[in-house]
Amino acid sequence: MKNWLIKNKSATTLGVTTMLVILTLASISGCQVDDFIKFEPPEEVQAAIGVDASVPMSKADVTWDEWEAYVDKNSSRLAAEIEDGNYRLGMIQSLTDMGFQALNDVAPGIPGGALLVGGLSMMGGLFLKKPGSDKAVAREKEQSYVAGLAEGKKIAIQLYETAKAADLVAHEQNHEQAQS
């Protein structure tokens, strides 16, 4: 057998190379290669969910889930704050309207009361909703919502492209190792 191996050097080299490739591929398949391949989330995502500048692909799903949870949680908070602000605004407007109505009843008995009520009414009008203000607020909310969706979509696309590029690099590295 020893003599045959010495005489057939090309067959021996091919056999040894094949065994080395098989052992290399077996050891690589036993490792978690996705820990070696990393992607870089956008800075906004890093700041928002507190991830490192470089995240291994093994944690890509967790990072994505954290990002979705962050967006959902903050969207709910924003909606609740806007609703709370609208409630407080309605209460203040209701109280001022009641006060002006009470002054209208008492004002004729006070000297200059009519002028006082008129002046206070004009000043109060500065704080009341103007015609079309609901549309402007709704338009502003819609614009901010659309802008938020666009920014979220942009960040999601960046995450997807980064993960895709990292996957492509890993695939090319595996392919190069297989050819070696």
Sequence and secondary structure as in RCSB ss.txt:
>XXXX:A:sequence
MKNWLIKNKSATTLGVTTMLVILTLASISGCQVDDFIKFEPPEEVQAAIGVDASVPMSKADVTWDEWEAYVDKNS
SRLAAEIEDGNYRLGMIQSLTDMGFQALNDVAPGIPGGALLVGGLSMMGGLFLKKPGSDKAVAREKEQSYVAGLA
EGKKIAIQLYETAKAADLVAHEQNHEQAQS
>XXXX:A:secstr
 HHHHHH HHHHHHHHHHHHHHHHHHHHHHS GGGT EE   HHHHHHHT  SSEEGGGHHHHHHHHHHHHHHHH
HHHHHHHHHHHHHHHHHHHHHHHHHHHHHHHGGGSTTHHHHHHHHHHHHHTTS  TTHHHHHHHHHHHHHHHHHH
HHHHHHHHHHHHHHHHHHHHHHHHHHHHH 
